[in-house]
């Protein structure tokens, strides 16, 4: 098995290699929406984004304790939530994920719980409380849902990932505080690969760590810095239809793109408030046609981009997956 994994890694690195010219290309900027405020279509702080099968974009507003929903063109549709501790209320919602049925999971960070809603915001259930026991949380952050509907919660304060079924039943956990292999220090966000791999953004260690669905360490990449493949407070992570891994590099004001095994491919963005620039990018998600949505934290807006240039990405990804099932 070990030889097979190394062989697959070598092939992936070759398949995803791209010319240096392609690495400088950015996806086309399409549109933006949002401004600072508590009105419909305005935002406070937005740390994550979710998207449903209809390409509606769900935005948890950390500052104003609500979830806002927009069309893929940024048209305001509806919202729900208010400050409080009761069912369906929030105290600084952080992460969001949407399952195949359209149900919405939100990490209610300062209430130390996860809440589940229907697609239109009807409260369904909640679980969690403050603590470090299984099923408890210390400031839960990012969320991800796999193809089976299981929910992965990035438990920021406990430096771990916990896995639950779709109704909040505790399954497993992994991680501990530190900088060693498989350890975490300030985990913020997670994303699920097509093969079920779990990618976690580890902010204080300036890296991405990949695990199996059962929590075994696969690999890690990244280091502190401003160079290609380096990070300064990476905040969000997402995986596109081709399996490429996108990381929002918050303090470097850019998005970096990697192969599934961590090979650097491309990046875009610079400090600013103009179209295609960032002032602290955080959440990231993708719609059905490959468009990329990024929450620009300090500019209180969502930016939408087209797909990456075709030179960046796999040339035979379908055959490669079939060979290593």
DAPE-V388688 format. One record per run of one state. SS is the DSSP state (A for helix, B for strand, O for the rest). FROM is the first residue (numbers start at 1). TO is the last residue. If there is no record, write none. Layout:
ss->{SS	SS}
from->{FROM	FROM}
to->{TO	TO}
This chain:
ss->{O	A	O	A	O	B	O	B	O	B	O	B	O	B	O	B	O	B	O	B	O	B	O	B	O	B	A	O	B	O	B	O	B	O	B	O	B	O	B	A	O	B	O	B	O	B	O	B	O	B	O	B	O	B	O	B	O	B	O	B	O	B	O	B	O	B	O	B	O	B	O	B	O	B	O	B	A	O	B	O	A	O}
from->{1	2	16	20	24	29	34	36	37	43	44	49	52	57	62	66	71	76	81	83	84	90	91	93	99	104	109	112	113	118	123	128	130	131	137	138	140	146	151	156	159	160	165	170	175	177	178	184	185	187	193	198	203	207	212	217	222	224	225	231	232	234	240	245	250	254	259	264	269	271	272	278	279	281	287	292	297	300	301	306	317	324}
to->{1	15	19	23	28	33	35	36	42	43	48	51	56	61	65	70	75	80	82	83	89	90	92	98	103	108	111	112	117	122	127	129	130	136	137	139	145	150	155	158	159	164	169	174	176	177	183	184	186	192	197	202	206	211	216	221	223	224	230	231	233	239	244	249	253	258	263	268	270	271	277	278	280	286	291	296	299	300	305	316	323	325}
